[in-house]
Structure formats: structure tokens, C-alpha cells
């Protein structure tokens, strides 16, 4: 397993208390140029026949998935089935035991450490929990990756932080605050801001709406849609939240027993006839028959 730290980080989300008073998102155009979209699907990420085991636990058993430029691919599946494990291969946090992972046509497992850092500069990773550094201010958290790159002046970094916070509807008043001074929803928004501060080509979201109330979850969904539509970012979202999956997904893939059980558009998944997929998306519990009680 690679031990190198991931450059682009975080989780993003909306205000908890304020969300109930302001359940909509005000969209502001980004200050940097948008990426053009091709009319024909262009594959930019491919996981091909990926196997991964931890000891005796075989998590991935031939996982194969293609992600096209500009789309948001949602990966769903039961808890503990390896969804987070799968996307960690994209940024080289895990190496496949078998199979291959390609980003922009380059095999991730064949990259040198320097090349891997260059790849990670194109990928923003939004963790399940905010993953902010408690001792750093919000501005310092958002600027962390930029300072690590060492390519911008302090004035340019400050402008990029302002830009990133604005894209998640946070103003400069939060810059000097510590994470503990913000609500959980606001911390998640800061996480997204930190991930997009590097202007990534790709965003990976690991359970972005977990633990949030419905209104705040809807705000996070709106932010994810903004990243795709306004910035042209290609996204991969891991979630158990089918409302969120249907809202943000271009396509949805279900991971089951280490492989992709089904992949399709939102409409195709909603109307699937696959019994496993249908059980999951409908949230149906299928319990074993209870043993008779003898008295």
C-alpha cells in the first residue's frame, strides 16, 4: 500500500441551522474558465478486473467500471462491500492485487511517486467526515494543498481560498474560525472548498450526505451538481442515500460481492428487474423466518 499522503482532500456540506431557514442554493458563476464538454462519451477513468483482499477478506473480485468525462458516477451498495476501497485505487492510496486502474489513459499502479503526486493534483477527495485539521483556521485548511504545491504567491492563495469558499456559499467571515466553531454542515462545505481549491479535474465524494438532516443533504446535493455543471468536474459519489443518488447521478453502479452487479442511468436503475438491486434501492429488509418459540 502506498503511504504517501493525498494532496487534495476533504468533505463538504451545508449549514445545519441555517439550512432550515434557507433551503435553496444561490449559484454564482465561477471566476475561472469552464471546461468544454464533448458530445460523445469519453472515458477518463477505468477500473478493469480489480481484485483486492485484506488478509482472508476478499473485498473486490473483478471490479470493472468506466467513468466518462463530465458525468457523475454514483456507486451504491451494502455497507462493507468495498465502495471506498474501490475509489482509493484511483488515487493510488491502495494498489490492486490484480487488474488495472487507468486515469486519463495512464495506469495508476505504474506511476512513480512523483507522477502519482502529479495525478493527485488533478483529483479532489471529499472524505466521509470533514477531515479538517482542528488546529488550523478554515482559511489554512482550504489553502493547505495550494501551499504544499508551492506554485502560488500568498496573495494568489488568498484569492483562491476566497473563490473556493464562495463556490460553496461561504463568505470570508469563516476564514479565521476554527473547525470546532462551525456546524457539522458548514465543516462539510469547507471540505468541498478545500477539495476544489486546487481546481481539480475529478472529484471523489465518499458518503457526502452521511449524518446530515434532509435539508442539509439537499444543499450538499446542489453543491455537487454545481461542481459538475459549472466547473465541468467529473465526479464519483459513494452513497447509501438513494434520494441523493437519483439527484446527482448521471449513472449509477451497484457494487455487490466484489463486482458491479448493474450499471445504468438513473431511470434504468429505478426500473431495474434485478432482485438484489431492487431490494437495495427500495430499502427492503428480508429477514430469515423466526424460529418458533416453545413454552
C-alpha positions as CSV (number, residue, x, y, z in Angstrom):
1,X,0.0,0.0,0.0
2,X,1.3,3.4,-0.8
3,X,1.9,5.6,2.3
4,X,2.1,8.9,0.5
5,X,-0.4,11.5,1.7
6,X,-3.2,12.6,-0.6
7,X,-2.8,16.2,-1.7
8,X,-6.4,17.2,-2.4
9,X,-8.7,16.4,0.5
10,X,-11.9,16.9,2.4
11,X,-15.6,16.8,2.7
12,X,-18.2,19.4,2.0
13,X,-21.6,20.3,3.1
14,X,-24.2,22.8,4.1
15,X,-25.2,24.8,7.2
16,X,-27.3,22.8,9.7
17,X,-29.2,25.5,11.5
18,X,-29.2,28.0,8.6
19,X,-30.3,25.3,6.2
20,X,-33.8,25.1,7.7
21,X,-34.2,28.8,7.1
22,X,-32.6,28.8,3.7
23,X,-33.2,25.6,1.9
24,X,-32.0,26.8,-1.5
25,X,-28.6,27.4,-3.0
26,X,-27.7,30.7,-4.7
27,X,-25.5,29.9,-7.7
28,X,-22.7,32.2,-8.6
29,X,-20.6,31.8,-11.7
30,X,-17.0,30.7,-11.1
31,X,-14.3,33.1,-11.8
32,X,-12.2,30.7,-13.8
33,X,-12.9,29.3,-17.3
34,X,-15.1,26.3,-17.7
35,X,-14.0,23.1,-19.4
36,X,-15.7,22.2,-22.7
37,X,-17.8,19.0,-22.8
38,X,-17.6,16.6,-25.7
39,X,-20.9,15.4,-27.1
40,X,-19.7,11.8,-27.3
41,X,-18.8,10.0,-24.1
42,X,-15.1,10.0,-23.5
43,X,-13.8,7.5,-20.9
44,X,-11.4,9.1,-18.5
45,X,-11.3,6.6,-15.6
46,X,-11.3,2.9,-16.0
47,X,-11.1,0.2,-13.3
48,X,-10.6,-3.1,-15.0
49,X,-11.0,-6.5,-13.3
50,X,-9.7,-5.1,-10.0
51,X,-9.2,-7.6,-7.1
52,X,-8.3,-6.5,-3.6
53,X,-8.0,-8.6,-0.4
54,X,-7.1,-7.7,3.1
55,X,-5.8,-11.0,4.6
56,X,-8.5,-13.6,4.1
57,X,-11.1,-10.9,3.3
58,X,-11.5,-10.7,-0.4
59,X,-13.2,-7.3,-0.9
60,X,-13.1,-6.7,-4.7
61,X,-13.5,-9.7,-7.0
62,X,-13.1,-8.4,-10.5
63,X,-14.5,-4.9,-10.1
64,X,-14.8,-3.2,-13.5
65,X,-16.2,0.3,-14.1
66,X,-15.8,3.0,-16.7
67,X,-16.4,6.7,-15.9
68,X,-17.0,9.2,-18.7
69,X,-15.8,12.8,-18.8
70,X,-18.2,15.3,-17.3
71,X,-20.5,12.7,-15.7
72,X,-21.2,12.0,-12.1
73,X,-21.0,8.2,-11.5
74,X,-22.7,7.1,-8.2
75,X,-21.6,3.9,-6.6
76,X,-24.1,2.3,-4.3
77,X,-24.0,-0.9,-2.3
78,X,-24.5,-2.5,1.1
79,X,-22.2,-1.4,3.9
80,X,-18.8,-3.1,3.9
81,X,-18.9,-4.2,0.3
82,X,-15.8,-2.2,-0.7
83,X,-17.0,1.0,-2.3
84,X,-14.4,3.2,-0.6
85,X,-11.8,0.6,-1.3
86,X,-12.6,0.8,-5.0
87,X,-12.1,4.6,-5.3
88,X,-9.0,4.6,-3.2
89,X,-7.3,2.7,-6.1
90,X,-8.0,5.7,-8.4
91,X,-5.7,8.0,-6.3
92,X,-3.1,5.3,-5.6
93,X,-3.9,5.0,-1.9
94,X,-4.3,1.3,-2.5
95,X,-2.7,-1.0,-5.1
96,X,-4.8,-3.6,-6.8
97,X,-3.8,-7.3,-6.2
98,X,-4.9,-8.0,-9.7
99,X,-6.3,-5.9,-12.5
100,X,-5.6,-2.3,-13.5
101,X,-6.7,1.3,-12.9
102,X,-6.3,4.0,-15.6
103,X,-6.9,7.7,-15.3
104,X,-6.6,9.8,-18.4
105,X,-5.1,6.7,-20.1
106,X,-2.3,6.3,-17.6
107,X,-2.1,3.2,-15.4
108,X,-2.0,4.4,-11.8
109,X,-0.2,1.3,-10.5
110,X,2.8,2.0,-12.8
111,X,3.4,5.6,-11.7
112,X,6.4,6.8,-9.8
113,X,5.9,8.7,-6.5
114,X,6.4,12.0,-8.3
115,X,4.0,11.0,-11.1
116,X,1.5,9.9,-8.5
117,X,1.6,13.3,-6.8
118,X,1.0,14.9,-10.2
119,X,-2.0,12.8,-10.7
120,X,-3.4,13.6,-7.3
121,X,-3.1,17.3,-8.1
122,X,-6.0,16.7,-10.6
123,X,-8.2,14.8,-8.1
124,X,-10.1,16.3,-5.2
125,X,-11.1,13.7,-2.5
126,X,-14.0,14.6,-0.2
127,X,-13.9,12.3,2.8
128,X,-16.9,10.9,4.6
129,X,-16.2,13.1,7.6
130,X,-14.8,16.6,7.3
131,X,-11.2,15.6,7.9
132,X,-10.3,19.2,8.7
133,X,-7.3,19.9,10.9
134,X,-8.6,21.1,14.2
135,X,-5.7,23.4,15.0
136,X,-5.8,25.2,11.6
137,X,-8.2,28.0,10.7
138,X,-10.7,27.5,7.9
139,X,-8.5,29.5,5.5
140,X,-5.4,27.5,6.4
141,X,-7.4,24.2,5.9
142,X,-8.6,25.3,2.4
143,X,-5.1,26.6,1.5
144,X,-3.2,23.6,2.7
145,X,-2.9,21.8,-0.7
146,X,-2.1,25.1,-2.5
147,X,0.8,25.8,-0.1
148,X,2.0,22.2,-0.5
149,X,2.2,22.7,-4.2
150,X,4.3,25.8,-3.8
151,X,3.2,27.3,-7.1
152,X,1.3,30.4,-6.0
153,X,2.1,33.6,-4.0
154,X,0.3,34.2,-0.7
155,X,-1.9,36.8,-2.4
156,X,-2.9,34.3,-5.1
157,X,-3.6,31.6,-2.5
158,X,-5.8,34.0,-0.6
159,X,-7.8,34.8,-3.8
160,X,-8.1,31.0,-4.5
161,X,-9.4,30.4,-0.9
162,X,-11.9,33.2,-1.3
163,X,-13.0,31.7,-4.7
164,X,-13.4,28.2,-3.3
165,X,-15.4,29.3,-0.2
166,X,-17.6,31.3,-2.5
167,X,-18.4,28.3,-4.6
168,X,-19.8,26.5,-1.6
169,X,-21.7,29.7,-0.4
170,X,-19.4,30.6,2.5
171,X,-18.1,34.1,2.9
172,X,-14.8,35.4,4.2
173,X,-16.2,35.7,7.7
174,X,-15.4,32.0,8.3
175,X,-11.7,32.3,7.3
176,X,-10.4,33.0,10.8
177,X,-12.6,30.5,12.5
178,X,-11.5,27.0,13.7
179,X,-13.4,23.9,12.6
180,X,-14.9,23.4,16.1
181,X,-16.6,26.8,15.8
182,X,-18.6,25.7,12.8
183,X,-21.6,23.4,12.5
184,X,-21.2,19.9,11.0
185,X,-22.8,21.1,7.8
186,X,-20.5,24.1,7.4
187,X,-17.5,21.9,8.0
188,X,-18.5,19.7,5.2
189,X,-18.8,22.7,2.9
190,X,-15.3,23.7,3.9
191,X,-14.2,20.2,3.0
192,X,-15.6,20.6,-0.5
193,X,-13.9,24.0,-0.7
194,X,-10.6,22.5,0.2
195,X,-11.0,19.8,-2.5
196,X,-11.9,22.3,-5.2
197,X,-9.3,24.9,-4.3
198,X,-6.7,23.0,-6.5
199,X,-9.2,23.3,-9.4
200,X,-9.3,19.5,-9.9
201,X,-10.5,17.7,-13.0
202,X,-12.0,15.0,-10.8
203,X,-13.9,14.9,-7.5
204,X,-14.3,11.8,-5.4
205,X,-17.0,12.0,-2.7
206,X,-17.1,9.4,0.0
207,X,-20.6,9.4,1.7
208,X,-21.0,13.2,1.4
209,X,-24.5,13.3,3.0
210,X,-24.0,10.8,5.8
211,X,-25.2,12.1,9.2
212,X,-27.0,15.1,7.7
213,X,-30.6,16.2,8.1
214,X,-32.7,16.1,4.8
215,X,-32.5,19.9,4.2
216,X,-28.7,20.0,4.6
217,X,-28.3,16.9,2.5
218,X,-30.3,18.6,-0.3
219,X,-27.8,21.5,-0.1
220,X,-24.9,19.2,-0.5
221,X,-26.6,17.6,-3.5
222,X,-27.0,21.1,-5.0
223,X,-23.3,21.8,-4.4
224,X,-22.3,18.5,-6.1
225,X,-24.5,19.4,-9.1
226,X,-22.8,22.8,-9.2
227,X,-19.4,21.3,-9.4
228,X,-20.4,19.2,-12.4
229,X,-22.5,21.8,-14.3
230,X,-20.5,25.0,-13.6
231,X,-17.0,23.7,-13.3
232,X,-17.2,20.7,-15.7
233,X,-15.9,18.4,-13.0
234,X,-16.1,14.6,-13.4
235,X,-17.4,13.1,-10.2
236,X,-17.6,9.7,-8.4
237,X,-20.0,9.6,-5.5
238,X,-20.3,6.8,-2.9
239,X,-23.6,6.9,-1.1
240,X,-26.3,4.8,0.6
241,X,-28.7,7.7,0.1
242,X,-30.9,6.8,-2.9
243,X,-32.6,10.3,-2.9
244,X,-29.1,11.8,-3.3
245,X,-28.1,9.2,-5.9
246,X,-31.1,9.9,-8.1
247,X,-30.5,13.7,-7.7
248,X,-26.8,13.9,-8.6
249,X,-26.1,10.8,-10.6
250,X,-25.6,10.7,-14.4
251,X,-25.2,6.9,-14.0
252,X,-25.4,4.6,-11.0
253,X,-23.4,1.4,-10.4
254,X,-24.2,-1.2,-7.7
255,X,-21.3,-3.0,-6.1
256,X,-22.3,-6.4,-4.8
257,X,-20.0,-9.2,-3.7
258,X,-16.9,-7.5,-5.1
259,X,-18.2,-6.8,-8.6
260,X,-20.5,-4.4,-10.4
261,X,-23.9,-6.0,-10.2
262,X,-25.5,-3.5,-12.5
263,X,-24.7,-0.1,-14.0
264,X,-27.1,2.2,-15.8
265,X,-28.8,5.6,-15.9
266,X,-30.9,6.8,-13.1
267,X,-34.1,5.7,-14.9
268,X,-32.6,2.3,-15.7
269,X,-31.8,1.7,-12.0
270,X,-35.1,2.9,-10.8
271,X,-36.9,0.4,-13.1
272,X,-34.4,-2.5,-12.6
273,X,-35.7,-6.0,-12.5
274,X,-32.6,-7.3,-10.7
275,X,-33.8,-8.6,-7.3
276,X,-30.7,-7.6,-5.4
277,X,-30.5,-4.1,-6.8
278,X,-34.3,-3.6,-6.3
279,X,-34.0,-4.8,-2.7
280,X,-31.3,-2.2,-2.1
281,X,-32.9,0.8,-3.8
282,X,-36.2,0.1,-2.1
283,X,-34.6,-0.5,1.3
284,X,-36.5,-3.7,1.8
285,X,-35.4,-5.9,4.7
286,X,-35.5,-9.6,4.0
287,X,-35.1,-11.4,7.3
288,X,-34.8,-15.1,7.9
289,X,-38.0,-16.7,9.2
290,X,-38.2,-16.5,13.0
291,X,-37.8,-19.7,14.9
292,X,-40.9,-20.8,16.7
293,X,-40.9,-20.1,20.4
294,X,-41.6,-23.2,22.5
295,X,-43.0,-22.7,26.0
